[in-house]
């Protein structure tokens, strides 16, 4: 099936006389007819559902759909994108380990990696997203367990060269984790370029309607965790009756380990109702992404020629630094998000945002409605000036997330706001 069809049909097939629309299983518990059957599910959690802290039938459908879209073998939803980022690393790293991340990632992720994980004894080594392979290689230590990057960075719109980082990761026996939130699997499938784990904040384009926060981790099933660097995958897990993940779940050891260790202990799993709402967003994802990209390109071209605009950062523009990489990894569009720097710096940016009538000034992005944000004073305010520059954020930068309104209405709103500067 093609993506448009997968968005509608993957993960759920109604039985004869069953509901056409995926039902909500809003239940914490699942009944069994014997203790032996319950024991069998604990021995093999892939047999059925144990408790909605691990799995839920409605969320399970969504996980299967996202895995199919990402060309992965399995997926696990989480309560937020931040939790997906955290679990993707904790599933590989313990106290005393390190991992590499590009510096051009979402500010909340920078804070998680640089400060919170440091308190847990896990070191994040940052590297420039444009670093060559030798420089990336120089950052790898004997205790390094993974490499992390964002397909399309938030909000600096830098493009992660997946194949380059995959070569370095795999030559060192390390998995590559890619945050594919802005691109979604409709615009880019990182697994096809060498990614081993793909994560999303489903709160963004996947949900699309600003209804709920959520995240997901998808496992490509391709990485060899028996290479000697990951004993937690190859030795008995005493916390789960001696399970050896690479032996007992060779098809997807990463995601099964994440579910039976981390999700079991942290309990950051979405409810059945949350899974239902996310699925509604996923059903229209393919057609929405096309419209986002069309609207964004029109807006980017308009703003790049406006006398009050200093710079428009959108990878679809031919003069953009990442245009060539965009054509390689995101040839069908580069999302609806762009970074706009207005002449006059921070004050002009604030005046512009406050003058918008239709677009919303809000702490959100990748919504059906056009919205704007000043990252330096909002999502990235916890970062130092040096960290802001490393993330590609200037004080006057405005993140513009183009929505699905008629593009001429979007342009009129922008034009009127620019007149007030």
ZALUM-528069 format. One record per residue (C-alpha): residue number from 1; y, x, z; residue in one letter. Coordinates in Angstrom, 3 decimals. Layout:
   n       py       px       pz res
 NUM        Y        X        Z   a
...
! end
This chain:
   n       py       px       pz res
   1    0.000    0.000    0.000   x
   2    3.590    1.034   -0.604   x
   3    6.049    1.213    2.293   x
   4    7.572   -2.221    1.693   x
   5    4.088   -3.734    1.930   x
   6    3.062   -1.626    4.919   x
   7    6.136   -2.814    6.802   x
   8    4.838   -6.363    6.486   x
   9    1.066   -5.968    6.671   x
  10   -0.022   -2.742    8.383   x
  11   -1.541   -3.006   11.839   x
  12   -2.263   -6.742   11.891   x
  13   -4.550   -8.946    9.806   x
  14   -4.828  -12.583   10.945   x
  15   -8.324  -13.893   11.513   x
  16   -9.450  -17.108    9.856   x
  17   -7.331  -19.813   11.451   x
  18   -5.363  -17.222   13.412   x
  19   -1.569  -16.968   13.668   x
  20    0.143  -15.550   10.589   x
  21    2.813  -13.904   12.737   x
  22    1.637  -11.247   15.175   x
  23    1.411  -12.944   18.595   x
  24    2.914  -11.660   21.824   x
  25    0.340  -10.591   24.398   x
  26    2.627  -10.703   27.417   x
  27   -0.036   -9.738   29.938   x
  28   -0.566   -6.780   32.221   x
  29   -4.301   -7.317   32.571   x
  30   -7.407   -7.899   30.457   x
  31  -10.537   -9.666   31.681   x
  32  -14.080   -8.348   31.273   x
  33  -17.355  -10.079   32.005   x
  34  -18.981   -7.181   33.842   x
  35  -18.164   -4.026   35.763   x
  36  -20.252   -2.107   33.233   x
  37  -17.912   -3.158   30.426   x
  38  -14.862   -2.062   32.412   x
  39  -16.503    1.284   33.167   x
  40  -17.250    1.747   29.464   x
  41  -13.556    1.256   28.618   x
  42  -12.542    3.831   31.212   x
  43  -15.063    6.234   29.693   x
  44  -13.611    5.615   26.246   x
  45  -10.082    4.127   26.314   x
  46  -10.108    3.629   22.547   x
  47  -12.733    0.855   22.917   x
  48  -10.369   -1.777   24.256   x
  49   -7.371   -2.393   26.505   x
  50   -7.412   -1.405   30.161   x
  51   -3.966   -2.190   31.483   x
  52   -0.565   -2.611   29.848   x
  53    0.666    0.645   31.335   x
  54   -1.608    2.380   28.786   x
  55   -1.913   -0.007   25.858   x
  56   -1.058   -3.571   24.917   x
  57   -2.452   -5.557   21.954   x
  58    0.981   -6.390   20.546   x
  59    2.317   -2.858   20.931   x
  60   -0.947   -1.540   19.485   x
  61   -0.167   -3.327   16.216   x
  62    3.237   -1.659   16.067   x
  63    1.705    1.752   16.799   x
  64   -0.768    1.347   13.945   x
  65    2.017    0.275   11.591   x
  66    4.241    3.249   12.427   x
  67    1.323    5.673   12.146   x
  68    0.544    4.269    8.700   x
  69    4.165    4.599    7.594   x
  70    4.350    8.193    8.863   x
  71    1.032    9.249    7.272   x
  72   -0.230    9.916   10.795   x
  73   -3.591    9.047   12.357   x
  74   -2.308    7.451   15.555   x
  75    0.880    6.689   17.472   x
  76    1.998    5.801   20.982   x
  77    5.106    3.791   21.788   x
  78    7.311    4.683   24.751   x
  79   10.051    2.926   26.679   x
  80   12.811    5.005   25.064   x
  81   13.420    7.696   22.497   x
  82   14.259   10.089   25.309   x
  83   10.810    9.509   26.797   x
  84    9.236   10.187   23.401   x
  85   11.062   13.529   23.280   x
  86   10.002   14.379   26.838   x
  87    6.345   13.443   26.415   x
  88    6.067   15.197   23.055   x
  89    6.905   18.472   24.803   x
  90    5.131   17.882   28.138   x
  91    1.920   17.175   26.248   x
  92    1.975   20.814   25.141   x
  93    3.963   22.714   27.768   x
  94    3.450   23.320   31.471   x
  95    5.498   25.260   34.028   x
  96    5.824   28.819   32.793   x
  97    5.701   27.887   29.104   x
  98    8.472   27.893   26.520   x
  99    9.217   26.123   23.254   x
 100   11.769   26.533   20.480   x
 101   14.267   23.896   19.388   x
 102   17.084   23.911   16.918   x
 103   20.453   23.627   18.624   x
 104   21.623   20.905   16.238   x
 105   19.929   17.944   17.919   x
 106   21.041   14.842   19.790   x
 107   23.149   15.708   22.842   x
 108   20.900   13.831   25.244   x
 109   17.949   15.853   23.981   x
 110   19.893   19.088   24.458   x
 111   20.515   18.105   28.069   x
 112   16.843   17.179   28.560   x
 113   15.630   20.461   27.087   x
 114   18.245   22.841   28.497   x
 115   18.578   21.470   32.036   x
 116   15.915   18.984   33.114   x
 117   12.917   20.792   31.614   x
 118   14.274   24.052   32.992   x
 119   13.958   22.543   36.476   x
 120   10.297   21.898   35.695   x
 121    9.764   25.533   34.752   x
 122    9.749   25.005   30.978   x
 123   12.127   27.137   28.924   x
 124   13.754   25.846   25.759   x
 125   14.828   28.607   23.387   x
 126   17.491   27.339   21.002   x
 127   17.831   28.599   17.447   x
 128   20.289   27.749   14.680   x
 129   18.944   25.144   12.279   x
 130   19.925   27.442    9.387   x
 131   18.225   30.536   10.841   x
 132   15.920   32.403    8.497   x
 133   12.226   32.815    9.213   x
 134   12.625   36.296   10.709   x
 135   15.181   35.053   13.219   x
 136   13.003   32.106   14.197   x
 137   10.041   34.447   14.562   x
 138   12.055   36.708   16.862   x
 139   12.495   33.822   19.328   x
 140    8.769   33.233   19.778   x
 141    7.222   34.531   22.990   x
 142    3.576   34.795   24.098   x
 143    4.081   31.605   26.160   x
 144    5.727   29.591   23.356   x
 145    3.854   26.347   22.692   x
 146    5.824   24.423   20.046   x
 147    8.822   24.208   17.726   x
 148   11.114   21.142   17.679   x
 149   13.780   19.872   15.278   x
 150   15.470   16.743   13.892   x
 151   15.074   15.760   10.235   x
 152   18.687   14.624   10.057   x
 153   20.674   15.697   13.084   x
 154   22.712   13.365   15.274   x
 155   25.688   13.445   14.733   x
 156   26.241   16.637   12.711   x
 157   24.063   15.475    9.781   x
 158   22.441   18.865    9.285   x
 159   19.087   18.789    7.527   x
 160   16.084   20.440    9.116   x
 161   14.124   22.552    6.629   x
 162   10.733   21.220    7.705   x
 163    8.643   23.482    5.494   x
 164   10.440   26.624    6.683   x
 165    9.925   25.848   10.350   x
 166    6.363   24.683    9.699   x
 167    5.505   28.034    8.129   x
 168    6.740   29.911   11.181   x
 169    5.086   27.496   13.598   x
 170    1.704   27.515   11.906   x
 171    1.655   31.281   11.355   x
 172    1.921   31.574   15.145   x
 173   -0.617   28.842   15.907   x
 174    2.059   26.403   17.114   x
 175    2.572   22.717   16.320   x
 176    5.839   21.488   14.804   x
 177    7.477   18.416   16.370   x
 178   10.032   16.559   14.238   x
 179   12.426   13.841   15.405   x
 180   12.651   11.565   12.369   x
 181   14.928    8.904   13.865   x
 182   17.771    8.868   11.331   x
 183   15.581    9.346    8.273   x
 184   12.793    6.938    9.288   x
 185    9.501    7.196    7.393   x
 186   11.124    5.252    4.558   x
 187   13.396    8.164    3.619   x
 188   11.253   11.094    4.795   x
 189    7.677   11.599    5.958   x
 190    7.702   14.915    7.870   x
 191    3.884   15.074    8.028   x
 192    3.842   15.516    4.242   x
 193    5.961   18.659    4.674   x
 194    3.956   20.213    7.507   x
 195    5.030   18.448   10.720   x
 196    2.239   17.942   13.265   x
 197    3.977   15.457   15.574   x
 198    6.719   12.990   14.611   x
 199    8.878   11.146   17.130   x
 200   11.507    8.419   16.890   x
 201   14.033    6.612   18.943   x
 202   12.954    3.174   17.747   x
 203   16.212    1.843   19.233   x
 204   17.906    2.898   15.990   x
 205   16.925    1.941   12.434   x
 206   13.379    0.881   13.273   x
 207   14.595   -1.864   15.602   x
 208   17.795   -2.182   13.599   x
 209   19.320   -5.012   15.585   x
 210   20.410   -3.290   18.833   x
 211   17.982   -5.467   20.782   x
 212   16.185   -2.896   22.926   x
 213   15.614    0.776   23.569   x
 214   12.294    2.307   22.657   x
 215   10.535    5.357   21.274   x
 216    7.330    6.406   19.561   x
 217    5.219    9.528   19.087   x
 218    3.000    9.850   15.991   x
 219    0.134   12.334   15.695   x
 220   -0.657   13.783   12.271   x
 221   -4.177   14.655   13.420   x
 222   -3.974   17.880   11.402   x
 223   -3.196   20.562   13.992   x
 224   -6.027   22.723   15.360   x
 225   -5.682   22.726   19.158   x
 226   -8.849   24.850   19.484   x
 227   -6.991   28.018   18.450   x
 228   -6.997   29.364   22.018   x
 229   -3.395   28.523   22.899   x
 230   -4.035   25.045   24.327   x
 231   -6.725   25.086   27.018   x
 232   -5.714   21.632   28.282   x
 233   -7.071   20.254   25.015   x
 234  -10.315   22.242   25.003   x
 235  -11.286   22.365   28.673   x
 236  -12.454   19.411   30.812   x
 237   -9.636   17.227   32.143   x
 238  -10.588   16.780   35.778   x
 239   -7.971   14.050   36.133   x
 240   -9.877   11.981   33.573   x
 241  -13.563   12.510   34.441   x
 242  -13.998   15.721   32.480   x
 243  -12.788   14.522   29.092   x
 244  -12.404   17.295   26.522   x
 245   -9.851   15.932   24.074   x
 246  -10.666   18.117   21.071   x
 247  -14.361   17.336   21.481   x
 248  -14.287   13.676   22.451   x
 249  -11.293   12.600   20.346   x
 250  -11.232   15.106   17.512   x
 251   -9.495   12.625   15.197   x
 252   -6.332   12.492   17.376   x
 253   -6.602   14.697   20.480   x
 254   -2.828   14.996   20.875   x
 255   -2.045   11.302   21.148   x
 256   -5.105   10.471   23.291   x
 257   -4.182   13.225   25.736   x
 258   -0.576   11.984   25.835   x
 259   -1.738    8.455   26.570   x
 260   -4.418    9.228   29.166   x
 261   -2.438   11.906   31.022   x
 262    1.281   11.302   30.602   x
 263    1.490    7.580   29.959   x
 264   -1.045    6.971   32.717   x
 265    1.081    8.866   35.231   x
 266    4.618    8.059   34.033   x
 267    3.999    4.459   32.971   x
 268    6.847    4.437   30.448   x
 269    5.179    1.946   28.136   x
 270    6.947   -0.971   26.400   x
 271    6.001   -4.582   27.088   x
 272    4.308   -6.895   24.628   x
 273    7.594   -8.696   24.039   x
 274    9.313   -5.406   23.238   x
 275    6.581   -4.605   20.734   x
 276    7.066   -8.007   19.115   x
 277   10.812   -7.460   18.698   x
 278   10.280   -3.978   17.293   x
 279    7.817   -5.319   14.755   x
 280   10.407   -7.807   13.504   x
 281   12.725   -4.884   12.811   x
 282    9.988   -2.888   11.105   x
 283    9.185   -5.726    8.729   x
 284   12.560   -5.313    6.984   x
 285   12.951   -1.547    7.485   x
 286   12.257   -0.543    3.874   x
 287   14.759   -2.919    2.324   x
 288   17.368   -2.255    5.025   x
 289   17.240    1.511    4.552   x
 290   17.986    1.134    0.854   x
 291   21.105   -0.917    1.601   x
 292   22.275    1.417    4.381   x
 293   22.141    4.354    2.002   x
 294   23.922    2.523   -0.818   x
 295   26.743    1.375    1.463   x
 296   27.068    4.796    3.094   x
 297   27.362    6.625   -0.217   x
 298   30.157    4.281   -1.324   x
 299   32.019    4.766    1.961   x
 300   31.497    8.555    1.940   x
 301   32.871    8.897   -1.573   x
 302   35.875    6.727   -0.703   x
 303   36.718    8.642    2.487   x
 304   36.245   12.063    0.873   x
 305   39.125   11.226   -1.445   x
 306   41.418    9.697    1.193   x
 307   44.592   11.708    1.988   x
 308   44.259   11.160    5.762   x
 309   40.700   12.476    5.909   x
 310   40.131   16.181    6.439   x
 311   36.392   16.213    5.847   x
 312   33.420   13.892    5.315   x
 313   30.039   15.233    6.303   x
 314   27.379   13.279    4.434   x
 315   24.414   15.049    2.811   x
 316   24.479   12.725   -0.191   x
 317   27.792   14.200   -1.372   x
 318   27.291   16.948   -3.950   x
 319   29.662   19.358   -2.233   x
 320   27.780   19.042    1.077   x
 321   26.139   22.189    2.421   x
 322   22.822   20.375    2.774   x
 323   22.850   18.529   -0.537   x
 324   19.986   20.606   -1.990   x
 325   17.818   20.087    1.090   x
 326   18.731   16.395    1.018   x
 327   17.380   16.093   -2.511   x
 328   14.169   17.776   -1.383   x
 329   13.482   15.909    1.858   x
 330   15.532   12.712    1.483   x
 331   15.848   12.045   -2.251   x
 332   16.059    8.262   -1.811   x
 333   19.011    8.380    0.580   x
 334   20.368   10.074    3.673   x
 335   20.748    7.119    6.060   x
 336   23.899    5.164    6.831   x
 337   25.380    7.709    9.248   x
 338   28.153   10.167    8.477   x
 339   30.574   12.359   10.397   x
 340   34.250   11.978    9.533   x
 341   37.001   14.359   10.617   x
 342   40.478   12.922   10.281   x
 343   43.667   14.920    9.865   x
 344   45.466   15.050   13.190   x
 345   42.386   15.826   15.271   x
 346   41.239   13.938   18.334   x
 347   44.246   11.629   18.631   x
 348   43.932   10.460   15.028   x
 349   40.226    9.879   15.494   x
 350   40.789    7.730   18.556   x
 351   43.623    5.794   16.883   x
 352   41.419    5.132   13.869   x
 353   38.525    3.810   15.958   x
 354   40.758    1.637   18.108   x
 355   42.343    0.123   14.994   x
 356   39.098   -1.099   13.446   x
 357   38.661   -4.882   13.516   x
 358   35.139   -5.486   12.209   x
 359   33.405   -2.200   13.023   x
 360   32.484   -1.815   16.688   x
 361   33.461    1.088   18.912   x
 362   30.207    1.436   20.811   x
 363   27.564    3.812   22.125   x
 364   25.049    3.052   19.429   x
 365   24.160    4.093   15.916   x
 366   21.922    3.018   13.041   x
 367   22.528   -0.687   13.585   x
 368   22.805   -3.567   11.108   x
 369   26.500   -3.721   12.001   x
 370   28.976   -0.954   11.259   x
 371   29.893    1.004   14.378   x
 372   31.825    4.142   15.327   x
 373   31.697    6.649   18.170   x
 374   33.563    9.730   19.355   x
 375   30.632   12.011   20.301   x
 376   32.639   14.648   22.190   x
 377   33.799   12.073   24.740   x
 378   30.682    9.887   24.756   x
 379   27.112   10.829   23.802   x
 380   27.757   14.579   23.946   x
 381   30.353   14.703   26.754   x
 382   27.915   16.586   29.026   x
 383   27.921   19.563   26.653   x
 384   30.205   22.561   26.884   x
 385   32.624   23.392   24.060   x
 386   30.221   26.115   22.917   x
 387   27.311   23.681   22.869   x
 388   29.389   21.135   20.971   x
 389   30.166   23.682   18.270   x
 390   26.466   24.671   18.154   x
 391   25.644   21.000   17.566   x
 392   28.181   20.859   14.744   x
 393   30.638   18.661   16.629   x
 394   34.403   19.201   16.563   x
 395   36.738   17.458   19.070   x
 396   38.096   15.130   16.406   x
 397   34.803   14.207   14.782   x
 398   34.067   10.492   14.440   x
 399   30.502    9.323   13.889   x
 400   30.547    6.411   11.468   x
 401   27.391    4.340   11.175   x
 402   27.694    2.158    8.098   x
 403   26.018   -1.220    8.477   x
 404   24.774   -3.963    6.192   x
 405   27.991   -5.910    5.777   x
 406   29.373   -6.250    2.265   x
 407   30.597   -2.776    1.427   x
 408   34.021   -4.051    0.307   x
 409   34.575   -5.605    3.723   x
 410   33.615   -2.290    5.339   x
 411   36.073   -0.408    3.111   x
 412   38.870   -2.897    3.827   x
 413   38.362   -2.520    7.576   x
 414   38.417    1.279    7.276   x
 415   41.462    1.259    5.024   x
 416   43.463   -0.941    7.384   x
 417   42.564    1.294   10.318   x
 418   43.619    4.413    8.420   x
 419   46.971    2.772    7.677   x
 420   47.651    2.796   11.444   x
 421   47.387    6.551   11.763   x
! end
